[in-house]
Amino acid sequence: MIVRGRKWAGRAGAVIAAVALLVMGFLVNGPVSRAESAAPDIVTIDSGGLHGVLAQDYRVFNGIPYAAPPVGELRWRPPQAVAPWPGIREARDTASNCPQTTGLGGLRSTDEDCLYLNVWTPRTLPADGRALPVMVWIHGGSLQVGSGSTYGAAPLVAQPDGDAIVVTINYRLGALGFLAASALDEGAGAGDYGLMDQQAALRWVQRNIPAFGGDPNRVTVAGESAGGISICAQMAVPAAAQLFRAAVLQSGPCTGQSLPDAEADGDAWAAGLGCAGPDSGACLRALPPDTLIDRAPDSASVVYGNAFLPESPVALLKAGRLLRIPTFIGSNYDEMALWVWMRYGNPLGPRLAPADYPAVLAAQLKLAPAVVDRITAEYPLSDYPQPAVALSRAWTDKVVCDLSTQIQDFSRRNPTYVYQFDDPSPLAPPTTFPMGAFHASELPSLFDLTQAGPLLHGIMTPDQQRLAAEMRRYWAHFVTTTSADPAPLQPIPQYSPNTPTYMSFRPSGNRLTDTFATDHRCAFWSGLPR
């Protein structure tokens, strides 16, 4: 989501703003293997040599181009191959974020030369030459903001038994990544340029990860929010079948917009910029990035019905026709709390009046008034300290119960392991509003987020630090084995509609349970007319 409006003052404002954005050819001799590298911080890939960073517990190679800059005539076209470079390229600093209003570090980006990735490995690779499994991380941010370099993967690759490589990627965002317009439809993948970037990065991994000590046959894609949405879409792309063997979806449901609807929206948006008629494609490509960022559509979506993504990911999931691979999927206990608090619970913003509760429910949940009457009876204001808390609980339960239905669909075809994160976040702004485990609050347990600013790194209690270490064990073990049983931790059994057991991650002690449907009143939500 994009947050607009007044600036918030002081430390609380800084936390709020930062967390809100969180939610929102070969060389002559070809690439060499890792054994041929003269030094551990130098590797050679298909485009040239790289000089990375050798830290105490890990190596990282930053700012590696995986596709040509999508500028000029390449704007709104599929990613193209990188031109080789002579000698050794410095890979110590991260590259530009893809164009966006603002990122987690608070910095606006207008640089379209942004198709880069970062490779994190353990400092020491196995002495026996064994290739390591790989996790490719696709960042969230509503398909509008974010970057791969925000997610420091040292905690994952430097853990004692991690033995995995992590790749974090950038991809085109917002209008530059997900605009479908009839003038831009050239039969390739209208509206899914960001998804095509992700797939180009996955193909780069297949070609080049052996140079870093990785196994191209053991690649897991993982992502949160828009990253999870992207992964579900990739599981529906016919050309992606050989690019990864497992998936991790964190708070990211299967979704999408049809090409006709997306093009209707895109054509109207382009006309508003003065780009209509037969020359609108050239007109759009001539616009400066600032215009495309400042006047971007309010939302972005993956688009189906084009040559790249022919069918709806949701329909394919229901029909059991998504890529059949092991899947680790979950959500957070209080998904919508942060968004509700920012809009209606923040003392510096408008408050939700009791009389407005039904209308706001109808608008946010996109439901008819008759249905809303049933929701207000199920979530009466008398049960909550303020209307915004009632809205948060109802909206969260609706979202996670919808995801639960998709989890059941996954489990009918794929080996599926399920979690729910239930740790009140150290990132929560100071407030009496019950933030709980809101959207994206599991990320500090997996990554070092100091790249986004020290406030986003959070201060964890000893119990939260223990929980974070255990979660990293589960994630790394799934990447390594495609199962969720890292000894000596409690194994997560395969989920099924008949045995809906999942792991509740909590600092007081993780536990297996099957109370998801009861906790979130899923029987109530499934009984409402659609």
C-alpha positions as CSV (number, residue, x, y, z in Angstrom):
1,M,0.0,0.0,0.0
2,I,1.1,3.6,-0.5
3,V,0.6,5.9,2.5
4,R,-0.2,9.5,1.7
5,G,-1.0,12.4,3.9
6,R,0.5,14.4,6.8
7,K,3.9,13.6,8.1
8,W,4.1,12.1,11.6
9,A,6.5,13.6,14.1
10,G,9.0,12.0,16.5
11,R,10.0,8.4,16.9
12,A,6.5,7.2,16.7
13,G,6.0,8.8,13.4
14,A,9.2,7.3,12.0
15,V,8.2,3.9,13.1
16,I,4.7,4.3,11.7
17,A,6.0,5.5,8.3
18,A,8.6,2.8,8.0
19,V,6.3,0.0,9.1
20,A,3.6,1.2,6.8
21,L,5.8,0.9,3.8
22,L,6.9,-2.6,4.9
23,V,3.2,-3.6,4.7
24,M,2.7,-2.0,1.6
25,G,26.3,-13.6,-23.4
26,F,29.2,-15.8,-22.0
27,L,32.9,-14.9,-21.7
28,V,35.3,-16.7,-24.0
29,N,35.8,-19.7,-21.6
30,G,32.3,-19.6,-20.1
31,P,31.4,-19.4,-16.4
32,V,33.8,-21.1,-14.0
33,S,32.8,-23.3,-11.0
34,R,33.4,-22.2,-7.5
35,A,36.4,-24.5,-7.2
36,E,38.2,-22.5,-9.9
37,S,37.8,-19.1,-8.1
38,A,41.1,-17.6,-7.0
39,A,39.5,-16.1,-3.9
40,P,36.3,-16.7,-2.0
41,D,35.1,-13.1,-2.7
42,I,35.6,-13.4,-6.5
43,V,33.3,-15.5,-8.7
44,T,32.8,-15.6,-12.5
45,I,29.3,-15.9,-14.0
46,D,28.1,-15.8,-17.6
47,S,28.3,-12.0,-17.8
48,G,31.8,-11.6,-16.2
49,G,33.6,-11.6,-12.9
50,L,32.3,-10.3,-9.6
51,H,34.1,-9.1,-6.5
52,G,31.9,-9.4,-3.4
53,V,32.1,-8.9,0.3
54,L,33.7,-11.5,2.6
55,A,32.3,-11.0,6.1
56,Q,33.0,-12.9,9.3
57,D,30.1,-15.4,8.9
58,Y,29.0,-14.9,5.2
59,R,29.7,-13.8,1.7
60,V,27.5,-11.4,-0.2
61,F,27.6,-10.2,-3.8
62,N,25.4,-7.2,-4.3
63,G,24.0,-5.3,-7.3
64,I,24.4,-8.1,-9.8
65,P,22.5,-7.3,-13.1
66,Y,20.3,-10.1,-14.2
67,A,18.6,-8.3,-17.1
68,A,19.3,-5.3,-19.3
69,P,18.1,-1.9,-18.0
70,P,14.4,-1.7,-19.0
71,V,14.7,1.9,-20.3
72,G,13.7,3.6,-23.5
73,E,12.2,1.2,-26.0
74,L,12.6,-1.6,-23.4
75,R,10.1,0.1,-21.0
76,W,7.0,-2.2,-20.8
77,R,8.7,-5.0,-22.6
78,P,10.0,-8.4,-21.5
79,P,13.4,-8.3,-19.8
80,Q,16.4,-8.7,-22.1
81,A,19.8,-10.3,-21.7
82,V,22.6,-8.5,-19.9
83,A,25.6,-7.3,-21.9
84,P,28.8,-9.0,-20.7
85,W,31.4,-6.7,-19.0
86,P,35.2,-7.0,-19.1
87,G,37.2,-7.9,-16.1
88,I,35.8,-8.0,-12.6
89,R,32.8,-6.0,-11.6
90,E,32.6,-4.6,-8.0
91,A,29.6,-6.3,-6.3
92,R,30.0,-4.8,-2.9
93,D,27.3,-2.1,-2.9
94,T,23.6,-2.6,-3.5
95,A,21.9,-1.2,-6.6
96,S,19.1,1.3,-7.1
97,N,15.6,0.4,-6.1
98,C,13.1,0.2,-8.9
99,P,11.1,3.4,-9.3
100,Q,8.7,4.0,-6.5
101,T,7.3,6.9,-4.4
102,T,9.4,5.9,-1.4
103,G,11.0,2.8,0.0
104,L,11.6,1.3,3.4
105,G,14.6,3.5,3.8
106,G,12.5,6.6,3.0
107,L,14.2,7.2,-0.3
108,R,12.4,7.9,-3.5
109,S,13.7,6.2,-6.6
110,T,13.3,7.1,-10.2
111,D,16.0,4.9,-11.6
112,E,14.6,2.5,-14.2
113,D,18.0,0.7,-14.4
114,C,17.1,-1.5,-11.4
115,L,17.0,-5.1,-12.4
116,Y,19.6,-6.4,-10.0
117,L,19.9,-9.1,-7.4
118,N,22.1,-10.0,-4.4
119,V,23.5,-13.4,-3.5
120,W,24.2,-14.3,0.1
121,T,26.1,-17.5,1.0
122,P,27.8,-19.0,4.1
123,R,31.4,-17.7,4.4
124,T,32.7,-21.3,4.1
125,L,31.2,-23.7,1.6
126,P,31.2,-27.5,2.2
127,A,34.7,-29.0,1.9
128,D,33.3,-32.0,0.0
129,G,32.1,-29.8,-2.8
130,R,28.4,-30.4,-2.0
131,A,26.2,-27.8,-3.7
132,L,23.9,-25.9,-1.4
133,P,20.1,-25.4,-1.7
134,V,18.9,-21.9,-2.7
135,M,16.1,-19.7,-1.5
136,V,15.1,-16.9,-3.9
137,W,13.3,-14.1,-2.0
138,I,10.6,-12.0,-3.7
139,H,9.9,-8.9,-1.6
140,G,6.5,-7.6,-0.8
141,G,5.1,-4.0,-1.0
142,S,1.8,-4.3,-2.8
143,L,3.7,-4.6,-6.1
144,Q,4.3,-0.9,-5.7
145,V,7.3,-0.4,-3.3
146,G,10.2,-2.4,-1.9
147,S,13.5,-3.8,-2.9
148,G,15.5,-7.0,-2.5
149,S,18.4,-5.2,-0.8
150,T,16.2,-4.3,2.1
151,Y,16.3,-7.9,3.3
152,G,19.7,-8.7,4.8
153,A,20.0,-12.5,4.6
154,A,23.0,-13.0,6.9
155,P,20.8,-14.4,9.7
156,L,19.6,-17.2,7.4
157,V,22.9,-18.1,5.7
158,A,25.1,-17.6,8.8
159,Q,23.2,-19.8,11.2
160,P,25.2,-22.9,12.4
161,D,23.3,-25.4,10.3
162,G,21.9,-23.1,7.7
163,D,23.8,-24.5,4.7
164,A,21.7,-22.5,2.2
165,I,22.2,-19.7,-0.2
166,V,19.7,-16.8,-0.4
167,V,19.1,-14.6,-3.5
168,T,17.1,-11.4,-3.1
169,I,15.9,-9.6,-6.2
170,N,14.4,-6.4,-7.5
171,Y,11.6,-6.3,-10.1
172,R,9.7,-3.6,-11.8
173,L,6.9,-2.1,-9.6
174,G,3.8,-0.1,-9.9
175,A,2.8,1.2,-13.4
176,L,6.2,0.3,-14.8
177,G,5.8,-3.3,-13.6
178,F,2.1,-4.1,-13.8
179,L,0.4,-1.7,-16.2
180,A,-1.8,-3.3,-18.8
181,A,-2.8,-1.0,-21.6
182,S,-4.1,-1.9,-25.1
183,A,-1.3,0.1,-26.8
184,L,1.3,-1.9,-24.9
185,D,-0.1,-5.3,-25.6
186,E,2.4,-6.9,-27.9
187,G,1.5,-10.5,-27.3
188,A,4.2,-11.2,-24.7
189,G,2.7,-10.6,-21.2
190,A,0.8,-7.4,-21.0
191,G,0.7,-6.1,-17.4
192,D,3.1,-8.7,-16.0
193,Y,6.5,-7.1,-16.6
194,G,7.4,-7.4,-12.9
195,L,6.5,-11.1,-13.0
196,M,8.6,-11.6,-16.1
197,D,11.5,-9.9,-14.3
198,Q,11.1,-12.4,-11.4
199,Q,11.2,-15.2,-13.9
200,A,14.3,-13.8,-15.6
201,A,16.0,-13.7,-12.2
202,L,15.0,-17.4,-11.6
203,R,16.5,-18.3,-15.0
204,W,19.7,-16.3,-14.0
205,V,19.8,-18.5,-10.8
206,Q,19.6,-21.7,-12.9
207,R,22.6,-20.6,-15.1
208,N,24.8,-18.9,-12.5
209,I,24.2,-20.2,-8.9
210,P,26.7,-23.0,-9.3
211,A,29.4,-20.3,-9.4
212,F,28.4,-19.4,-5.8
213,G,28.2,-23.0,-4.6
214,G,24.5,-23.4,-5.1
215,D,22.4,-26.2,-6.6
216,P,20.1,-25.1,-9.4
217,N,18.1,-28.3,-8.9
218,R,17.2,-27.3,-5.3
219,V,15.7,-23.8,-5.6
220,T,12.9,-22.7,-3.4
221,V,11.0,-19.4,-4.1
222,A,9.8,-17.5,-1.0
223,G,8.0,-14.3,-0.6
224,E,5.8,-12.2,1.7
225,S,2.6,-10.3,0.8
226,A,3.0,-9.2,-2.8
227,G,5.9,-11.6,-3.0
228,G,3.6,-14.5,-2.0
229,I,1.0,-13.3,-4.6
230,S,3.8,-13.3,-7.2
231,I,4.8,-16.8,-6.3
232,C,1.3,-18.2,-6.7
233,A,1.2,-16.5,-10.1
234,Q,4.6,-18.1,-11.0
235,M,3.2,-21.4,-10.0
236,A,0.5,-20.8,-12.7
237,V,3.0,-19.8,-15.4
238,P,3.7,-22.8,-17.7
239,A,7.3,-21.7,-18.4
240,A,8.2,-21.7,-14.7
241,A,7.8,-25.5,-14.1
242,Q,11.6,-26.2,-14.1
243,L,12.8,-23.1,-12.2
244,F,12.0,-24.1,-8.6
245,R,11.1,-27.1,-6.6
246,A,9.3,-25.7,-3.6
247,A,7.5,-22.5,-2.4
248,V,7.1,-20.4,0.7
249,L,4.1,-18.0,0.7
250,Q,3.9,-15.6,3.7
251,S,0.6,-13.7,4.0
252,G,0.3,-13.7,0.2
253,P,-2.9,-15.2,-1.3
254,C,-3.5,-16.2,-4.9
255,T,-5.2,-13.4,-6.8
256,G,-5.2,-11.6,-10.1
257,Q,-7.1,-9.3,-12.5
258,S,-8.3,-10.4,-16.0
259,L,-6.6,-8.8,-19.0
260,P,-9.7,-7.0,-20.3
261,D,-10.4,-5.4,-16.9
262,A,-6.8,-4.5,-16.4
263,E,-6.5,-3.0,-19.9
264,A,-9.7,-1.0,-19.4
265,D,-8.2,0.5,-16.2
266,G,-4.9,1.0,-17.8
267,D,-6.3,2.8,-20.9
268,A,-8.3,5.1,-18.6
269,W,-5.2,5.9,-16.6
270,A,-3.1,6.5,-19.7
271,A,-5.8,8.8,-21.1
272,G,-5.6,10.8,-17.9
273,L,-1.9,11.4,-18.6
274,G,-2.7,12.6,-22.1
275,C,-1.7,9.4,-23.8
276,A,-4.7,8.1,-25.8
277,G,-5.3,7.0,-29.4
278,P,-3.0,5.1,-31.8
279,D,0.2,6.8,-30.5
280,S,-0.5,6.2,-26.8
281,G,2.3,3.6,-26.5
282,A,5.0,5.9,-27.7
283,C,3.5,8.7,-25.6
284,L,3.7,6.5,-22.4
285,R,7.3,5.5,-23.2
286,A,8.3,9.2,-23.5
287,L,6.9,10.2,-20.1
288,P,9.5,10.8,-17.4
289,P,9.7,8.3,-14.5
290,D,8.6,11.1,-12.1
291,T,5.2,11.4,-13.8
292,L,4.6,7.6,-13.8
293,I,5.5,7.5,-10.1
294,D,3.6,10.6,-8.9
295,R,0.5,9.8,-10.9
296,A,0.6,6.0,-10.5
297,P,-2.6,4.0,-10.1
298,D,-3.7,3.5,-6.5
299,S,-3.2,-0.3,-6.8
300,A,-1.3,-2.9,-8.8
301,S,-2.2,-6.5,-9.6
302,V,-0.9,-9.5,-11.5
303,V,-2.7,-9.9,-14.8
304,Y,-4.0,-13.1,-16.3
305,G,-5.3,-13.9,-19.8
306,N,-2.1,-12.9,-21.6
307,A,0.6,-15.0,-23.2
308,F,2.8,-15.1,-20.1
309,L,0.0,-16.0,-17.6
310,P,-2.8,-17.5,-19.7
311,E,-5.1,-18.5,-16.8
312,S,-6.3,-17.2,-13.5
313,P,-4.1,-18.4,-10.6
314,V,-7.2,-18.6,-8.4
315,A,-9.0,-20.8,-10.9
316,L,-6.0,-23.0,-11.4
317,L,-5.6,-23.5,-7.7
318,K,-9.3,-24.5,-7.3
319,A,-8.9,-26.9,-10.2
320,G,-5.8,-28.5,-8.8
321,R,-3.7,-27.3,-11.8
322,L,-1.1,-25.1,-10.1
323,L,2.5,-26.4,-10.1
324,R,2.5,-29.4,-7.7
325,I,5.4,-28.8,-5.4
326,P,5.9,-28.8,-1.6
327,T,4.5,-25.6,-0.1
328,F,5.0,-23.8,3.2
329,I,2.3,-21.2,3.7
330,G,1.0,-19.1,6.5
331,S,-0.3,-15.8,7.8
332,N,-0.2,-13.5,10.9
333,Y,-2.7,-13.5,13.7
334,D,-3.6,-9.8,13.4
335,E,-3.0,-9.2,9.7
336,M,-5.0,-6.1,9.2
337,A,-4.3,-4.4,12.5
338,L,-1.7,-2.0,11.3
339,W,-3.7,-0.8,8.3
340,V,-6.8,-0.2,10.4
341,W,-4.8,1.6,13.1
342,M,-3.1,3.9,10.5
343,R,-6.5,4.8,9.0
344,Y,-8.8,4.9,12.0
345,G,-6.9,4.2,15.3
346,N,-4.1,6.6,15.0
347,P,-4.6,9.5,17.4
348,L,-3.1,11.9,14.9
349,G,-5.6,10.9,12.2
350,P,-9.4,10.5,11.8
351,R,-11.2,8.3,14.3
352,L,-13.8,5.7,13.3
353,A,-17.1,6.9,14.7
354,P,-19.5,4.2,15.9
355,A,-22.1,5.3,13.4
356,D,-19.7,4.9,10.5
357,Y,-18.7,1.3,11.4
358,P,-21.2,-0.5,9.1
359,A,-20.3,1.7,6.1
360,V,-16.6,1.3,6.5
361,L,-17.0,-2.5,6.8
362,A,-19.0,-2.5,3.6
363,A,-16.4,-0.4,1.8
364,Q,-13.3,-2.2,3.0
365,L,-14.7,-5.7,2.7
366,K,-16.6,-5.0,-0.5
367,L,-19.8,-6.5,0.8
368,A,-23.5,-5.7,0.4
369,P,-25.3,-3.9,3.3
370,A,-27.4,-6.9,4.1
371,V,-24.2,-9.0,4.6
372,V,-22.7,-6.2,6.7
373,D,-25.6,-6.3,9.1
374,R,-24.7,-9.9,9.8
375,I,-21.1,-8.9,10.4
376,T,-21.9,-6.1,12.8
377,A,-24.0,-8.6,14.7
378,E,-21.1,-11.1,14.8
379,Y,-18.6,-8.4,15.8
380,P,-20.7,-5.9,17.9
381,L,-19.1,-2.7,19.0
382,S,-20.0,-3.6,22.6
383,D,-17.4,-6.4,22.5
384,Y,-14.5,-4.0,21.7
385,P,-12.9,-0.9,23.3
386,Q,-13.3,1.2,20.1
387,P,-14.9,0.7,16.7
388,A,-11.5,0.5,15.0
389,V,-10.6,-2.6,17.0
390,A,-13.9,-4.3,15.9
391,L,-13.1,-3.4,12.3
392,S,-9.5,-4.8,12.7
393,R,-10.8,-8.1,14.1
394,A,-13.5,-8.5,11.5
395,W,-11.3,-7.5,8.5
396,T,-8.5,-9.8,9.7
397,D,-10.7,-12.8,10.2
398,K,-12.2,-12.3,6.7
399,V,-8.7,-12.1,5.1
400,V,-7.2,-15.0,6.9
401,C,-10.3,-17.2,6.4
402,D,-10.1,-16.6,2.7
403,L,-6.5,-17.6,2.8
404,S,-7.4,-20.7,4.8
405,T,-9.7,-21.8,2.0
406,Q,-6.8,-21.5,-0.4
407,I,-4.6,-23.4,1.9
408,Q,-7.1,-26.3,1.8
409,D,-7.0,-26.2,-2.0
410,F,-3.2,-26.3,-1.9
411,S,-3.2,-29.2,0.5
412,R,-5.4,-31.4,-1.8
413,R,-2.6,-31.5,-4.4
414,N,0.7,-30.3,-2.8
415,P,2.5,-31.4,0.3
416,T,1.6,-28.4,2.4
417,Y,2.9,-27.2,5.8
418,V,1.1,-24.3,7.5
419,Y,2.0,-21.8,10.2
420,Q,0.5,-18.8,11.9
421,F,2.7,-16.1,13.4
422,D,1.4,-14.9,16.8
423,D,4.1,-12.7,18.2
424,P,3.2,-9.1,19.1
425,S,5.8,-7.2,16.9
426,P,8.7,-5.3,18.3
427,L,8.1,-2.9,15.4
428,A,4.7,-1.8,16.7
429,P,4.4,1.9,17.2
430,P,3.8,3.1,20.8
431,T,0.0,2.9,21.1
432,T,-2.7,1.4,23.2
433,F,-4.3,0.0,20.1
434,P,-3.9,-3.8,20.1
435,M,-1.5,-4.2,17.1
436,G,-0.7,-7.8,17.8
437,A,1.1,-9.8,15.1
438,F,0.2,-7.5,12.2
439,H,1.0,-7.9,8.5
440,A,4.8,-8.4,7.8
441,S,5.7,-8.5,11.5
442,E,7.3,-11.9,11.1
443,L,10.0,-10.4,8.8
444,P,12.4,-9.3,11.5
445,S,12.5,-12.9,12.7
446,L,14.0,-14.0,9.4
447,F,16.0,-11.1,8.0
448,D,18.2,-8.2,9.1
449,L,16.2,-5.1,8.2
450,T,18.7,-2.5,9.3
451,Q,19.2,-1.6,5.6
452,A,15.8,-0.1,5.9
453,G,16.8,2.0,8.9
454,P,17.5,1.0,12.6
455,L,13.9,1.5,13.6
456,L,12.7,-1.4,11.4
457,H,15.2,-3.8,13.0
458,G,13.3,-3.7,16.2
459,I,14.4,-4.6,19.7
460,M,13.6,-8.2,20.5
461,T,13.2,-9.8,24.0
462,P,15.2,-13.0,24.7
463,D,12.0,-15.0,24.0
464,Q,11.6,-13.3,20.7
465,Q,15.2,-13.9,19.8
466,R,14.7,-17.6,20.5
467,L,11.6,-17.6,18.4
468,A,13.4,-15.9,15.5
469,A,16.2,-18.5,15.7
470,E,13.7,-21.3,15.6
471,M,11.8,-19.8,12.7
472,R,15.0,-19.5,10.7
473,R,15.7,-23.2,11.4
474,Y,12.3,-24.1,10.0
475,W,12.7,-21.9,6.9
476,A,16.2,-23.2,6.2
477,H,15.2,-26.8,6.7
478,F,12.3,-26.5,4.3
479,V,14.6,-25.0,1.7
480,T,17.0,-27.9,2.2
481,T,14.6,-30.8,2.5
482,T,11.1,-29.5,1.4
483,S,9.8,-30.7,4.7
484,A,9.2,-28.9,8.0
485,D,10.8,-31.2,10.6
486,P,14.1,-29.6,11.7
487,A,15.4,-31.7,14.6
488,P,15.3,-31.2,17.5
489,L,12.4,-28.8,17.0
490,Q,8.8,-30.0,16.8
491,P,8.0,-31.2,13.3
492,I,5.1,-29.6,11.4
493,P,2.9,-32.3,9.9
494,Q,1.5,-32.1,6.5
495,Y,-1.8,-30.2,6.5
496,S,-5.0,-31.5,5.1
497,P,-8.7,-30.5,5.2
498,N,-9.3,-33.4,7.5
499,T,-6.3,-32.8,9.8
500,P,-5.8,-29.0,9.7
501,T,-2.9,-28.9,12.0
502,Y,-0.6,-25.9,11.9
503,M,2.3,-24.5,13.9
504,S,1.6,-21.4,16.0
505,F,4.8,-19.4,16.3
506,R,4.8,-17.5,19.6
507,P,7.6,-16.4,21.9
508,S,5.9,-18.2,24.9
509,G,6.5,-21.4,23.0
510,N,5.6,-22.8,19.6
511,R,2.7,-25.2,19.6
512,L,0.8,-27.4,17.1
513,T,-2.9,-26.6,17.0
514,D,-5.9,-26.9,14.9
515,T,-7.9,-24.0,16.2
516,F,-7.4,-21.6,13.2
517,A,-11.0,-21.9,12.0
518,T,-12.4,-21.3,15.5
519,D,-10.0,-18.5,16.4
520,H,-11.0,-16.6,13.2
521,R,-14.7,-17.6,13.0
522,C,-14.2,-19.2,9.5
523,A,-17.5,-21.0,9.7
524,F,-19.3,-17.6,10.0
525,W,-17.4,-16.2,7.0
526,S,-17.8,-19.2,4.8
527,G,-21.6,-19.0,5.4
528,L,-21.9,-15.5,4.0
529,P,-23.1,-15.0,0.4
530,R,-20.4,-14.0,-2.0
